[in-house]
Amino acid sequence: MLKPGLNEDYLIPAEFLYNDFISVCIFLFGDYLAPLFIVQTLLLFLTILITFLFFKVEIDPELRVLFVSGLSLFAIADIYKHYTFLLLSENLAILLVLLFFYFLKKALADQQ
């Protein structure tokens, strides 16, 4: 892929697994950007779900709907402000870091 204004291959961002993620999406969906943005949006909402599951025990039942609503509204606003025309790696990175802490918390709870 070429970035606008550059005459060389797209090498940035080169974060952990991100180039592989983009390659798999292009392999599955072809050379179209819309499916990439949809997959990144789904990853963002998966991150919201895992964040909710991570903090579910610590949040009062009355505030859970407010918590998920706030996370979702912030994510939607963030997508429309920053992600509508960019391929950013934060959605994948945040999901992977959050999954690490989710499974770490679960493993530590299973040991006790």
TAUR-V885563 format. One record per run of one state. SS is the DSSP state (helix for helix, strand for strand, loop for the rest). FROM is the first residue (numbers start at 0). TO is the last residue. If there is no record, write none. Layout:
BEGIN
<<SS:FROM:TO> <SS:FROM:TO>>
END
This chain:
BEGIN
<<loop:0:0> <strand:1:1> <loop:2:7> <strand:8:8> <loop:9:16> <helix:17:28> <loop:29:32> <helix:33:54> <loop:55:59> <helix:60:82> <loop:83:88> <helix:89:110> <loop:111:111>>
END
